Amino acid sequence: MLPRNIETARGRRLQDIVQASSEENLFSWPDLNDDDYARIGKLIVTFSYIDFNIRRIVDDHDDAGLLCEPWKGRSKKLRMFEAEEALKSILHENETHRVALFRITELRGLRNLVAHFAIKRFPDDDAFLFLGKSASDYRQIFGGEPDPALMLTAVLESSTITNALKELRGLQNWIATASSQIATQLHAAKLIKR
């Protein structure tokens, strides 16, 4: 899953720069700087903690016999998007939890973009160019099969990562607290051994 496209005038202008550049020129654009690597690394690591806690809650519910179908008995084999869906079924009654899980799902697209695409900096802009060669990503975005010579591109302002990091830190704290509270409750009820 990739982030949904949000068309803006600035984004269109950046994409026009990409379209007007040759492939050779794009690959000569500047690499990420140390601050970029640090922010992108923080985003990926923060998501790793979020994913750990999602799996912790889902596994604990499965171990306690509380996980619903179609996930029941399968928690350890679930792909991340399936574990997210299972967690939504567990925490569905609380509006705050639903909103937080919705945002995690939305921001996962950004995490996937920064983790799976090659990244260059725009030469004269505080923005990133993402380059990809994934047929499954192409199918997700456009449907059908890509031309083998086709390269996927996306553009993103640098500030988008900074803003996402602020939100993700709050979401990571929320899910960590929730997973600890749930584990304590299940242990106290003698539904899990920990």
N, C-alpha and C positions, 0 to 999 in steps of 0.2 A: 504494500500500500504506500502510495506517495501522497504528498500534500495536495489538496485540491487547488486548482489554479484560481487565483484571484486577479482578475484583469484590472490593472491600473494604468494610468497614462505613463507614469515613470517606468513601470515594468515593461510596457509595450515599447518605450523608447530604448530600454536596455536590450530587449529581445531584437529590436531592429538593428542595433549595433552588432549583435551576434550574427544575424542573418546576412549582414553586409560584409562580414569578415570571411576570409578563406579559412579552411580547416587548418592549414599550416600556420596562419596568423593566430588562430585561437590557441593553438598549442604553445605559442611563444608568449602568451600573456603571463603576467607575474604569478608565481606560486604564492601560496598562503604565507602570511607572516607568523611570527611566534604567537602573537595575541590571537590570531584566527585559529591556530592549532589548539591553543589552550581553551578557547570558548567551545569549539567543536568537540574537543575531547571531554569537556565538562558535560556537554549535552548528552553525549553517548554514554558516559559513565553514570550520569543521573538516571538515564533511562534504564540502565542495567539494574540499578537499585529498585526502581519502580517495578521492573519485570520480576525481580527476585521476590518482592513482596506480593505481587499478584499471584505468582505461583505458590507462594507460601500459604496464602489464604485458600486458594483452590485445592491444593493438596491436603490441607488440614480438614477442609470440609469433606473431601472424598474419603480420607482416612476415618472420619467420624461417621461415615455413611449418610451424609447430609447433602451431597452433591446430586443435582437432578440430572435426568436424561437430557440430552444425549451424551453428557460428559461423565456420568457416574461410572466409577471404576477405571476411568481412562486418564485421570489428571496428569499422570507422569508422562503421557504420550502426546499431550495436546500441543499444537503449535501455538505461538504467542497470541495470535488473533483469536484462537479458540479459547485459550485461557482467559482472555479479556471478556469474551462473551459469557463464559461460565461465571466469572466474577460479577458481571452485571446481573446475572440471575440471582446471585447470592445477596447482593447489596441493593436490589431494585426498589425496596420500600422507602428509602431515605433520599429525598430530593438532592441534598448536598452531595451524597455519594454518587448519584446519577450524573450530576453536573461535572463532578471531578473526573469520573470515568469517561464521560464524553470528551472532555478536554485532553485526557491522556490519549485516547484513540485518535483525536485530531492531530495532536502534536507528534504522534508516532510517525506520521507521514514525513514530517521534517527530519526526525531522527533517521528514517530510512534513506532520505535524500542525502544527508551529510555523510552517512556511513557507507553508502553503496555506490555513489557517483564520484567520478574524478572532479576535482574542484580547482578552478583558477580564479584569480582576482581580475576584475575589470582594470585595465591600465589607468584609466582616468576617472574612476568612480569608486565609491566605497560600497561595492557590490560584488557578488560572486556569480560565476558561471559554473554550472554543473553539467557534466558530460557523461552520458551513459550509453550502453549497448545491450540493453536487456529486452528480449522479445516479450517476456511476461509483463514488464513495465509498459511497453508499447501497447500490448493488448489491453491492459487496464485503462490506459488513457485514451487510446484511439480505436480500439477494437481491431480485429483482423491481424494479419501477419505483417511485420515490417519488411521493407526492402533491406536486403543484407548490407547495403552500403550506408544505410541510414544511421544517424547518430542522434540520440535524444539530447535536448538541451533544456535547461531551466535557468532562470535568473532569480536572484534573491538579494535584497538589500542586506548589508552586514548587520544593521540594527535589528533585523528580524531574529537573528540568533541570540543576541543579547536580551531582547524582550522575552523570547521563549524560555531562556535560562531562568529568568526571574520567576516566571510562572511555574516552571518544572520543579524548582526547589520547593515551592509551597506544596505542589502535588506529591512530591517525593516524601516530604514530612508527613503529609496527611496519610498516605498509604502505609508508611512505616508504622505510624501510631495505630492505624486501624488493624494492621496484621498482628501487632503485638496484643492489642485488646482482644481480638477474636481468638488468638491462640490461648490466651489466659482464660477466656470464658469456656472454650472447649475443653481445656485441661481441667478446670474447676468442675465441670459437669462430667468429668471422667470419660469424655468421648474420644480424647486423644491422649497418648502418653508422651509427655515431654517435660 
